[in-house]
Amino acid sequence: MPYLTESDAIRNAIDHFSHFPILWLDTEVADYDSKTPRLSLIQILADSTDLTGERVTILDVLDRPDLTNYFITKIMLVDRIEKVFHNASYDCKFLGGKSKVKKITCTLELAQKVPCYSVS
């Protein structure tokens, strides 16, 4: 799985992923338990058949707001790209704000809608 740290490589990856109709995304946050959490990693998968995680691309954007803003502009604010998250409301705090982000699917919200029945 590619782990990208160089600005040009990260921008190229964002450009590449901006052409896909659906992306599965996740974030990792540094200092998450403090008053000033910072976006650290963005994980992107464009291939739903990848069951191994080998095709996941990791963007290291810690303390790089220019790259985060580029990702937000090229991916998060684009209507034609569906973005799938687990717990989207948390991730979107760091990726443009849930009210601005376009076309989000949250697997946590979907799971919470599934009725839970007890078996006797």
KALIN-V572662 format. One record per run of one state. SS is the DSSP state (A for helix, B for strand, O for the rest). FROM is the first residue (numbers start at 1). LEN is the number of residues. Records with the same first field share a line. If there is no record, write none. Layout:
SS->FROM-LEN, FROM-LEN
//
This chain:
O->1-2, 5-2, 18-4, 31-7, 46-11, 61-4, 77-5, 86-2, 95-9, 114-7
B->3-2, 22-9, 38-8, 57-4, 82-4, 104-3
A->7-11, 65-12, 88-7, 107-7
//
